[in-house]
Amino acid sequence: MIAIVATALFFTATLPFAAMIALRIFASDAVCRPVIEAWAKQEGFSVEYDEDADPLFPDYGPFFVSALHGQKIYRLAVSRNGEKRIVYVRCGHWLLGLLRPKLTVRWKEPPQPASGPAAGCG
C-alpha cells in the first residue's frame, strides 16, 4: 500500500515537469521557426533544418551557456546563390526566453573570400 502511494506521489510531482519540458520542446519550434524563416527570407537564404540532430547531446556551438536560459538554439544550413554555410541561431530573449523571440546569429565559419586576384596586389 505504501509503495502504491509513493509511486502515485512521485508521478504526481514529476508529471508537471515532464509536461513543461515537452511543451518547451514543441512550442519552441512553433515560436522560433517562423521568425527564422522571416530572417532567412529577408537575407535571401533558404534554410535546411538539421532534423537528424541528436536530442540528447545537441550542438549549441557558440551559444552553449545561453541554452540554459530558456532560449532555443538551432544549427542550420543556409544557402544563397549556390553557397552553403552553417549558422547557429539563438531564438529568445536572455531574460524572457521564448516570450520574446529575438534572433541572434553566429556563423560557424567566416565567409570565404571571392576567388580572383586580391585587391591591391600587383
N, C-alpha and C positions, 0 to 999 in steps of 0.2 A: 504494500500500500504506500509506504513512504517513497519507494522508488518511482511509482507512478506519479505521485505529487511532485517529486523533484524533477522528473522529466517534463511534466507539464509546465512547471515554473521556468525551467531552462528554455523551453521553446517559446513560452510567452515573453520572456525577457529578450531573446535573441531575434525573434521574428521581425520586430520593427526595424532593427539594424539591418537585417538582410533585405528588407523591403526598401530601405533608404539607399543601400548600395545598388540594388537593381534599378531603382528609379534614376539614380545618378548616371548609371551607365547608359540607359536607354534615352533618358531625357537630354543628356548632354549632346548626343548626336542630333536630336531633333532641334536643339537650340543652335548648335555650332555649325552644322553643315550648310544651312542657308547663308550664314554670314561668310563662311569660307568660299562658297560658290559666288557670292556677290563680289568678294575681294578678287577672286580669280578672273571673273568677267571684266571687272574694272581694269585689271592689269593685263588683260589679253591672254591669260593662261587657260589651259584645260587641265583639269585635276584628275589624278588617279589616286584613289584611296587604297591604302595597304590593308586589304581585307584579311590577309593571312598573318597579321601582326600577332605576336604572342601575348595573350591577355595576362599571363602570369608575370612575365618579365618584359614589359613594353619598353621601347626605345624612346626615352624622353629627350635625348640629345642635350642641348644647352639649357633645357628647362627642367632639369631633374628636381631641383628644390621646389619649383613652382607647382609641381604636380601634387604637392601636399596641401595646397591652399584652395582646393575646390575648383581648380581650373582643369580643363581638358587639353591634353597635348596630342597633336596629330603629327605623324611623319608621312608626308605626301610626296608624290612625284608630280611635278608640274611640267608642262611643255608649252612652248611657244615657238613658232617658225621652225619646227623640227628639232629644237634644242630641248633636251630633257634634263631637269635638275631636281635634286632632293631638297625639300624645305621642311622645317619644323614650324608648326603653327601652334601657338598657345591661345586658347579661347577662354575668356573670362577675366574678370577684374580681380586684382590682388586681394581685395577685401570682400567684395560682394560675390565672388565666384561667377557662376553662370547666370546670376540675376542681371548682370551687365555684360553681354557677350562682346567684349573688346578683343581684337586680334593683335597679337604680336608675332612677327615673322622673323625667323633666323634661317639663313641658307646654310646647308651642310658644307658646301664648298664655295669658294669665291667664284664669280663668273669668269669664264675663260676669255682671254683677250682675243680679239678678232685676228684671224690669220692675215698675213701680209707683212710688208715692211713696217717696222716700228717708226712712229713719228719722231722726227728729229735726228734719225740716223742717216748717215750718208755722206 
